[in-house]
Amino acid sequence: MASSDIVRLSDDILLMIFKLVCEEHQAAFDDYLQKENVFISRHWDDWGDDFDGGYEQWRFELADLLSSGNIDDSPSRSVLSQAMSVCKHWYSLLSQTPSMWTVLEISFREGAAALEHARTFLQRSGSRLIQITLLWDDPTWIVPFDRDEIASGGGLLPTSREEIMAGVHLGMVIQELYAHVHRWREFTLRTTSITHTYQALSLMSRPSVHPARELDKLHLQFVHNPRHAAHYVNEPSLFPGSAPPVRDLLLFGISWAWPSSSMMSFNLVNLRIHYNPCNNEDGGNLRTGPEVKMLSQFLGALVNLRTLALEVDLESFDTDTVELPRLHSLAIKSGSMTSWAVEFLQNVQMPDLRILTLCVTAEDLDGAEGLLDKLVNLTNSEDSLELDELHLFNFTYFADAELLHRLYTQMPTVKTLTLSPGANVHNLALAIGLLPTPYGLSDLPLPGLQTLIVFDVPKHVVRRIVLERQSLALPLEELYYSYREGDENEGIPDDWQHQVEKCHRIGCLKSTRYTDVVARQWSYLV
């Protein structure tokens, strides 16, 4: 065929193809992040306390894996940059189409080239709003500490040359991007170094000529570290002089005092905080101010908040009444439930709350009982909770049968119940509490139950729950269950699964984190 017969694709079609390829590249980038999670045996939002015991062994294994070169590969180069190198026409088309340049992802592995990457992107994106992800999360920068040693100023390993240079590169990239903060639509920063974290927070706490007036999503993730980034009294807050309309805010390992008060307004809809004041970077220096009081004031301004996740360890929450009139979903994960979570449920008014997730960590396994007592009171008051979903994680103690019965019978609106993995035999008491009593429907635990998710409960108990409840209430619509193979589960008749519209035995979990379990991230056994 003569060259004159070759038909060139129109620019509109080319741009459509490029957009589809960019979507595939984003999926590949997500796979790259997942690969790193598997590699270091940690998800980004795992708690850093896990390193207290086996950190040295983990670090030794990590060094061995790093030496094999399995994690040093950088994310694949931007498909747009690759396409621009194909021919002059593609270069001209892409460089003059700002709408193609709206998503920027930079990794510390780009080294000194990261700055040029940012500059080129900003130039080609014109005046478009942009989504930014910065990954400065090398696992070798994770530094654990002994609480006693850190309080005395010791126990820290010296900063490596690589970490210092990576901090220089991060600083230059953020300075370049911050000059365009008025164009930020979304900003995600993930760090593993306390030094890098403070560098980034400080740079974003400088006055800017252009206010951050378009910022909708802000995720700041200081991950895999038992140390947390504190904010000192009289220290500048993020985006001073701006009132960014943030709707989705994540502070992981970073104090809630970093955002300015103007950011905590009626715009905020989704909020997740993971922070332990006792673990802040300088060991709880008084310069951080009354953090619990600041938290209550912070929450009191969020009149349109819909989802709230508090992964915090506090000594108390003895504050004035806080009103969250539109809060729909609340998750609490803590190693000090008895110290503050009971007070939180008592002092915070949440009339629209429908989903409650309670996750007890290993440090406070006895705290569940106090929470159940409080729930009994809250479900038997004038302004009682009317929950649709209740998710209980790590309630590893033998719950009092009478207390459980009172709780369950006082929650007629609950349609979904989750009893988490990891509680082992302790879930048995929580599950047996669902069995009917001889007193009929008026005394039926959770009479409105439609979906049951149970782990580590023997097969014969699950069977009893299904069969014995169906004569008094509507059959379960969905049942997801998991039990361990053993003699006690052999010979149990399979005459009950068909009584449930959707009945599945759970196979492998994506993880045991409450976020993944509630989202039903698992496979099934056939």
C-alpha positions, 0 to 999 in steps of 0.5 A: 500500500502506498504511503499516500493511502495511509489514513491518519487517525483524527486527533479526537480519536487519538485523545480518546485512545490516550485517555483509555491507556491512561486508565490502564496505566492507573490500574497498573500503578495501583497494582504496583502499590499493592505489590509493595504492600505484599513485599513488606508484609504491611498495608499502608494503614497498618499500625506502627505498633506492630514493629515493637516486638519483631522489628529487628527480624523484619528489618533483617528480612527486608534488607535481604529482599532489597538486596535481591532487587525485587522492590527497587523498580520504579513505577512505570513511566507516564504513558503520556510521556512515552507517547510524546516520544513516538512522533512530532505530531503526538508530541504537539497534540499532547503538549497542547492538550491540558485536559490530558494532564490532570493526574500527577504521581511522583515516587521518591524513586525518581530521585532528582528527576522528580522536580523536572517531572513536576515542572513539566506536568505543571506547564502542560496542564495549563490552568486545569485542576490537578490531582497529586500523589507523592509517594515518599514511603521507602520502608528502610526509613521506618524507625521504631522506638522504645517509648522510654528511650525516646522520652529521654532523647535516645534510641534513634538511628542516624539518618542515612544519606539516601534519606537526606537526599530524598528529603531534599528532592521532596522539598523541591517538588512540594515547593514547585507544586505549592506555587500552584496550590490554587489548582489542587483538587486532590493531594495525597502524600505518603511518607515513612520518614518523620523528617520528610513528614515535618518538611512537607507539613512545614512547606505547606504551612507557608503563606501563599499568594494563591489560596487553596480554594479548590482543594476537595480531598487531602490525604496525609499519610505518615505510615508504618511508624509508632512515632506520630507527627505532633503540632506545636502551639503557635506553629503555623497551620496548613494552608494559612490564609486559605479556607480550602473546601475540603470534603475528604480528609485523612490524617494518618500518624499526623495530629488533628491540630495541623489543619487550620480551623477554617478547613474544619467547616461545613464542607467536610463530609468524610474524616479519618484520623489515626493518631496517638498523642502519647506517641507523638514525635517528641514523646508528648511534649507540653508544647503540643497543647491540650490535644483532646480539647482541640479534637472536641472543638474540631469535631464540633464545627463539622455540622455536615460530617457523614463518616468519621473514623477515629483510630486514636488512643486517648486518656479521656474524652471528658468534654462538653457535648459535641453535636454531629447532626448528620453523622451516618457512620462511626468507626472507633479503633483504639487500644484505650477504649475504656479510657475515652470511647465510652465517654465519646459515645456519651458526650457526642450526639449523633441522631442520624448514626446508622453504622457503628464499627468498634475495633478493640486493639491488642492493648485493650482487650478488656475494654469491650465490656465497658463499651457493651455496657454503654451500648445497652444504656444508649439503646434504652434511652429517650434518644436511643441509637437506631442502628442499621449496622453493627460491626464488632472487632476483637471483642475477645472476652467472654461476654455476659449472656444477660448483658448481650441479651439486653443489648440485642433485644434493644436493637430492633433496627439492626439489619447487619451484624459482623463478628470479626475474624481473630476473636477465635472462641470469643465470638461464640458468646456473641453468636450464641446471644442471637439464639431465641429464648423461650419467650417468643418474638417479643424477646428475640435478639436482633429481630430485624437481622437480615445480614449476618457475617461471622468468623470463628464460630462453629458450624453447628452454632451457625446452623442453630442460629439459622434454623431456630430464628426462622420460625420467629422472624423473617429468614436471613437474606445474607449469611457469610461465615467462616469456621475452622476445620475440625472434629467439632464441625464434622458430621453437621447436616447441611440442611440449613444453607438453603434457608438463606437467600445468599449463603457463602462460606468465606475463604481468604480475606484481603486482610483482617483490617476492619475497613476491608472486612466491613467492605467484604473484601474476601474470596469464597469457598465453593 
